[in-house]
Amino acid sequence: MYEYALSVALFALFALSFSLHTLGGHAEFNQQQVQHGGSPVSLFAFVTSSEFWFQSSQNWQSEFLAVDALALLGVVLRQRESPESKPVAAAHSETGSS
């Protein structure tokens, strides 16, 4: 697990952000539906709608967050066979600057 900590952390952040986007988008979509005289939709109906996928693909801020997370977490965590990661076997004292 230690050798793949960067991948695990990035996947967990992706899963968390995508889940929060799904739940928040669903609530907002249903609120707008009711305000305009429509009826609320199920979570499954929202996730399979074009509105959900449009929101997901247009969320440019998440791209910047992902790049920032990779850069910052790459300084602290390690990933075997990654050119961006510090060596897995090296001690923290060997990889930091003095």
Backbone hydrogen bonds in HBPLUS format (Angstrom, degrees):
<---DONOR---> <-ACCEPTOR-->    atom                        ^
c    i                          cat <-CA-CA->   ^        H-A-AA   ^      H-
h    n   atom  resd res      DA  || num        DHA   H-A  angle D-A-AA Bond
n    s   type  num  typ     dist DA aas  dist angle  dist       angle   num
A0004-TYR N   A0001-MET O   3.08 MM   3  5.34 146.2  2.20 105.1 115.0     1
A0005-ALA N   A0002-TYR O   3.45 MM   3  5.12 162.0  2.48 106.5 103.6     2
A0080-ARG N   A0003-GLU O   3.01 MM  77  5.64 145.7  2.13 154.8 160.9     3
A0008-VAL N   A0004-TYR O   3.10 MM   4  6.35 166.2  2.12 157.5 161.7     4
A0009-ALA N   A0005-ALA O   2.91 MM   4  6.01 163.9  1.93 149.5 154.0     5
A0006-LEU N   A0078-ARG O   3.40 MM  72  5.67 165.2  2.42 138.4 136.7     6
A0010-LEU N   A0006-LEU O   2.96 MM   4  6.12 164.0  1.99 151.6 156.0     7
A0011-PHE N   A0007-SER O   2.91 MM   4  6.04 159.9  1.95 149.4 155.3     8
A0012-ALA N   A0008-VAL O   2.94 MM   4  6.08 159.3  1.98 148.5 154.5     9
A0013-LEU N   A0009-ALA O   2.96 MM   4  6.18 156.9  2.01 147.4 153.5    10
A0014-PHE N   A0010-LEU O   2.92 MM   4  6.11 155.0  1.98 145.2 152.3    11
A0015-ALA N   A0011-PHE O   2.86 MM   4  6.09 168.0  1.87 155.2 157.9    12
A0016-LEU N   A0012-ALA O   2.93 MM   4  6.07 161.0  1.97 147.8 153.3    13
A0017-SER N   A0013-LEU O   2.93 MM   4  6.04 169.4  1.94 149.0 152.3    14
A0018-PHE N   A0014-PHE O   2.85 MM   4  5.96 162.2  1.89 155.1 160.5    15
A0019-SER N   A0015-ALA O   2.96 MM   4  5.99 154.9  2.03 142.0 149.1    16
A0020-LEU N   A0016-LEU O   2.94 MM   4  6.16 163.8  1.97 153.0 157.3    17
A0021-HIS N   A0017-SER O   2.91 MM   4  6.02 153.9  1.98 142.7 150.3    18
A0022-THR N   A0018-PHE O   2.92 MM   4  6.09 154.7  1.98 143.0 150.0    19
A0023-LEU N   A0019-SER O   2.96 MM   4  6.24 169.0  1.97 156.4 158.0    20
A0024-GLY N   A0020-LEU O   2.89 MM   4  5.89 166.2  1.91 148.8 153.5    21
A0025-GLY N   A0021-HIS O   2.83 MM   4  5.70 158.4  1.88 143.2 150.3    22
A0026-HIS N   A0022-THR O   2.98 MM   4  6.01 152.0  2.06 141.9 149.6    23
A0027-ALA N   A0023-LEU O   3.09 MM   4  6.31 162.6  2.12 147.3 151.3    24
A0028-GLU N   A0024-GLY O   3.00 MM   4  6.20 164.6  2.02 150.2 154.6    25
A0029-PHE N   A0025-GLY O   2.83 MM   4  5.89 160.1  1.87 146.6 152.8    26
A0030-ASN N   A0026-HIS O   2.97 MM   4  6.14 164.2  2.00 151.1 155.0    27
A0031-GLN N   A0027-ALA O   3.00 MM   4  6.18 152.9  2.07 144.5 152.3    28
A0032-GLN N   A0028-GLU O   2.97 MM   4  6.25 158.4  2.02 151.2 156.3    29
A0033-GLN N   A0029-PHE O   2.90 MM   4  6.15 151.0  1.98 146.2 155.2    30
A0034-VAL N   A0030-ASN O   3.02 MM   4  6.24 162.7  2.05 151.1 153.9    31
A0035-GLN N   A0031-GLN O   3.01 MM   4  6.22 159.2  2.06 147.3 153.3    32
A0036-HIS N   A0032-GLN O   3.10 MM   4  6.22 141.0  2.25 142.5 151.2    33
A0038-GLY N   A0033-GLN O   2.61 MM   5  4.66 144.7  1.73 161.6 149.0    34
A0037-GLY N   A0034-VAL O   3.13 MM   3  5.12 160.7  2.17 110.8 110.6    35
A0046-PHE N   A0042-SER O   2.97 MM   4  6.26 153.8  2.04 148.6 156.0    36
A0047-VAL N   A0043-LEU O   2.90 MM   4  6.15 163.4  1.93 154.3 158.3    37
A0048-THR N   A0044-PHE O   3.04 MM   4  6.22 142.9  2.19 145.4 154.8    38
A0049-SER N   A0046-PHE O   3.04 MM   3  5.08 160.2  2.08 105.7 111.3    39
A0054-PHE N   A0050-SER O   2.82 MM   4  5.94 148.4  1.92 148.6 158.0    40
A0055-GLN N   A0051-GLU O   2.96 MM   4  6.15 163.6  1.98 149.7 153.7    41
A0056-SER N   A0052-PHE O   2.96 MM   4  6.21 157.3  2.01 147.3 154.2    42
A0057-SER N   A0053-TRP O   2.97 MM   4  6.06 161.6  2.00 143.5 147.9    43
A0058-GLN N   A0054-PHE O   2.97 MM   4  6.01 142.5  2.11 146.1 156.1    44
A0060-TRP N   A0058-GLN O   2.81 MM   2  5.59 128.5  2.08 112.2  96.0    45
A0062-SER N   A0059-ASN O   3.14 MM   3  5.80 142.4  2.28 113.6 122.0    46
A0063-GLU N   A0060-TRP O   3.08 MM   3  5.36 133.4  2.31 102.1 114.2    47
A0065-LEU N   A0061-GLN O   2.98 MM   4  6.28 156.5  2.04 149.0 156.2    48
A0066-ALA N   A0062-SER O   2.85 MM   4  6.03 154.1  1.92 144.4 150.9    49
A0067-VAL N   A0063-GLU O   3.06 MM   4  6.31 161.8  2.09 149.3 153.4    50
A0068-ASP N   A0064-PHE O   2.92 MM   4  6.08 164.1  1.94 149.9 154.9    51
A0069-ALA N   A0065-LEU O   2.79 MM   4  5.93 158.8  1.84 148.3 154.8    52
A0070-LEU N   A0066-ALA O   2.92 MM   4  6.09 159.6  1.96 147.3 152.6    53
A0071-ALA N   A0067-VAL O   2.98 MM   4  6.19 160.1  2.02 148.4 153.8    54
A0072-LEU N   A0068-ASP O   2.87 MM   4  6.05 169.1  1.88 155.8 158.8    55
A0073-LEU N   A0069-ALA O   2.77 MM   4  5.66 163.9  1.79 150.3 155.9    56
A0074-GLY N   A0070-LEU O   2.93 MM   4  5.59 140.5  2.09 130.7 141.2    57
A0075-VAL N   A0072-LEU O   3.22 MM   3  5.48 148.3  2.32 102.2 110.9    58
A0076-VAL N   A0073-LEU O   3.10 MM   3  5.23 128.4  2.37  99.2 112.1    59
A0077-LEU N   A0073-LEU O   2.71 MM   4  5.65 166.4  1.73 165.5 169.3    60
A0082-SER N   A0079-GLN O   3.28 MM   3  5.64 146.7  2.40 137.1 131.6    61
A0085-SER N   A0082-SER O   3.36 MM   3  5.42 145.7  2.49  99.5 108.3    62
A0094-GLU N   A0091-ALA O   2.97 MM   3  5.27 140.0  2.13 105.7 117.2    63
A0095-THR N   A0092-HIS O   3.26 MM   3  5.35 136.7  2.46  98.5 109.6    64
